Amino acid sequence: MTYIPSRLVGPYNLTDGYQTVYLSSTLTIIKQVILSNVTGADASVRLSLTNFTGVPGSQNAIMQDVQVEANSTLIADIVQVMQPLERLHARCSVSGAINITISGVYDSQE
């Protein structure tokens, strides 16, 4: 296996409803999540990991209502493995308040 470092998502502006922000086509490891609040109001973010047909929610949250203060950035260094065809979903409490950027590595399948 050869792992390729990559920016997997974003910067991408979140809404107040779940959005699929990443669909893994191969084995993927999320290494860092950057949440930037671009507004003057606090907002929270939820990330959920599901299989291809799964429904995001509290039952599969990997980050549950993480608060990001107004005009600030939160950086989370994590290790989360995603299998092929798993989906990462994100939502924020205030539509348009949060930009998300995710970096990691993926298997080049060579």
Buried (B, 14 or more C-beta within 10 A) or exposed (E): EEBEEEEBBBEBBBBEEBBEBBEBEBBBBBBBBBBBBBEEEBBBBBBBBBEEEBEBEEEBBBBEEBEBEEEEBBEBEBEBEBEEEBBBBBBBBBEEBBBBBBBBBBBEEE
